[in-house]
Amino acid sequence: MQIAFFKDSDRAAVFPQGTTIFREGEPSLGLMYIVVSGEVDIVIDGKQVDTVTAGNPLGEMGLVDKGPRSATAVARSDCRLEPIDERRFEFMVAQTPYFALEMLRVLVERLRRERAH
């Protein structure tokens, strides 16, 4: 994913290592993040299932369906995350249609990996 869009953003949130970004079951508020720098662990039912690295999204299900968070996200290292709400997502897709394809690829890859386990 193109993180160059976000390198100089003043919207990015900084999370120190060990900080819980969001918890499983919490309202998503229709918000996802792009990891600009650092790494974030994804935990479901107390088990780490993935680590999201720079350039990749997390919390995308919350953006799509606005339902409760399906996992907990914890900063594995100090990290900067760019918040993306629905309005900004629509703008990004309109400006860069490839962004939508990249998001779909991430979702499909995660679903396939989950089914394999």
PLY file of the C-alpha trace (Angstrom):
ply
format ascii 1.0
element vertex 117
property float x
property float y
property float z
element edge 116
property int vertex1
property int vertex2
end_header
0.00 0.00 0.00
1.18 3.52 -0.70
2.16 4.98 2.67
3.76 7.95 0.93
0.28 9.54 1.14
0.63 9.64 4.92
4.34 10.26 5.57
3.89 13.97 6.37
0.37 13.83 7.71
-0.48 15.78 10.83
-3.42 13.42 11.49
-1.32 10.39 12.38
-1.73 9.12 15.93
1.34 7.95 17.85
1.08 4.83 20.01
3.98 3.78 22.27
4.96 0.12 22.38
2.47 -1.93 24.42
-0.42 0.49 23.99
-3.81 -1.01 23.19
-5.13 0.79 20.12
-8.58 -0.79 20.24
-10.17 -3.79 21.96
-12.22 -6.67 20.65
-15.92 -5.88 21.08
-15.52 -2.09 21.27
-17.46 0.09 18.82
-15.39 0.70 15.69
-16.88 4.12 15.00
-16.40 3.42 11.28
-12.64 3.94 11.56
-9.63 2.01 10.26
-5.92 2.81 10.33
-2.93 2.60 8.01
0.32 1.74 9.77
2.73 4.51 8.76
5.58 3.20 10.91
6.06 0.45 13.47
4.16 -2.80 13.97
0.80 -3.71 15.51
-0.18 -7.13 16.88
-3.70 -8.36 16.21
-5.13 -10.49 19.02
-8.36 -12.51 19.00
-9.59 -14.26 22.14
-6.22 -13.62 23.79
-4.21 -15.24 20.95
-1.96 -13.26 18.62
-3.09 -14.01 15.07
-1.21 -11.44 12.99
1.28 -8.59 13.03
0.49 -5.60 10.81
3.51 -3.76 9.44
4.08 -0.34 7.85
2.00 0.28 4.77
-0.81 -2.04 5.79
-4.29 -1.39 7.17
-5.87 -2.55 10.40
-9.42 -2.24 11.64
-10.75 -2.25 8.07
-13.77 -4.37 9.01
-14.91 -1.55 11.29
-14.78 0.88 8.40
-16.77 -1.43 6.12
-19.57 -2.53 8.45
-19.22 -0.16 11.45
-19.75 -3.16 13.73
-17.84 -3.84 16.93
-14.14 -4.58 16.70
-13.46 -8.24 15.89
-9.97 -8.16 17.43
-7.69 -6.27 19.77
-4.82 -4.23 18.31
-1.70 -3.66 20.43
1.35 -1.63 19.42
4.18 -4.17 19.10
6.62 -1.26 18.76
6.28 2.49 18.86
4.09 3.25 15.88
2.31 5.95 13.90
-1.15 5.15 12.59
-3.11 7.20 10.10
-6.86 7.18 10.92
-9.15 6.68 7.92
-12.89 7.27 8.22
-15.46 6.53 5.53
-15.37 10.03 4.04
-11.59 9.98 3.73
-11.65 6.42 2.36
-14.12 7.46 -0.37
-11.90 10.43 -1.25
-8.81 8.21 -1.43
-10.59 5.70 -3.68
-11.82 8.49 -5.96
-8.34 9.99 -6.21
-6.48 6.66 -6.40
-8.72 3.76 -7.50
-5.78 1.40 -6.97
-6.17 2.03 -3.22
-9.51 0.17 -3.26
-7.94 -2.80 -5.04
-5.12 -2.89 -2.50
-7.66 -2.89 0.35
-9.55 -5.77 -1.26
-6.31 -7.72 -1.65
-5.50 -7.27 2.03
-8.98 -8.44 3.05
-8.85 -11.48 0.77
-5.36 -12.43 1.96
-6.46 -12.24 5.61
-9.60 -14.27 4.95
-7.65 -16.97 3.11
-5.05 -17.13 5.88
-7.79 -17.39 8.51
-9.52 -20.22 6.63
-6.22 -22.11 6.38
-5.97 -22.24 10.18
0 1
1 2
2 3
3 4
4 5
5 6
6 7
7 8
8 9
9 10
10 11
11 12
12 13
13 14
14 15
15 16
16 17
17 18
18 19
19 20
20 21
21 22
22 23
23 24
24 25
25 26
26 27
27 28
28 29
29 30
30 31
31 32
32 33
33 34
34 35
35 36
36 37
37 38
38 39
39 40
40 41
41 42
42 43
43 44
44 45
45 46
46 47
47 48
48 49
49 50
50 51
51 52
52 53
53 54
54 55
55 56
56 57
57 58
58 59
59 60
60 61
61 62
62 63
63 64
64 65
65 66
66 67
67 68
68 69
69 70
70 71
71 72
72 73
73 74
74 75
75 76
76 77
77 78
78 79
79 80
80 81
81 82
82 83
83 84
84 85
85 86
86 87
87 88
88 89
89 90
90 91
91 92
92 93
93 94
94 95
95 96
96 97
97 98
98 99
99 100
100 101
101 102
102 103
103 104
104 105
105 106
106 107
107 108
108 109
109 110
110 111
111 112
112 113
113 114
114 115
115 116
